[in-house]
Amino acid sequence: MFLWPILIVALIVYLFTVKDEIGTQKKDTPMDILKKRYASGEISKEEFEEMKKDLE
């Protein structure tokens, strides 16, 4: 009987902790996406430089 309230509080704390971790996932910025595209070979250096100038 004494254990139930402790377990319920622990479960609530755990659920809020997991929710916070999910909500704080890093989103890629446009510059991050551009760098990834260049690194993977999707775009040339000239295209990268032009798009980089547009973003800045």
C-alpha positions, -999 to 999 in steps of 0.1 A, spaced: 0 0 0 28 24 9 47 15 -23 19 26 -48 22 63 -43 60 62 -47 57 41 -79 31 65 -93 53 95 -86 83 78 -101 63 69 -132 52 105 -137 87 118 -133 100 93 -158 74 101 -184 81 139 -181 118 132 -185 113 111 -216 90 136 -231 116 164 -225 143 144 -242 121 137 -272 111 174 -275 147 186 -275 160 168 -305 183 190 -326 168 202 -359 191 207 -388 196 243 -399 195 251 -436 233 255 -434 237 220 -419 216 206 -447 237 224 -473 269 211 -457 256 175 -457 245 178 -494 280 191 -503 297 164 -483 277 136 -499 285 149 -534 249 160 -543 261 195 -552 293 210 -566 316 234 -548 303 262 -570 267 254 -561 277 251 -524 294 285 -524 264 302 -542 238 287 -519 260 295 -489 261 331 -499 223 332 -503 219 318 -468 242 343 -452 
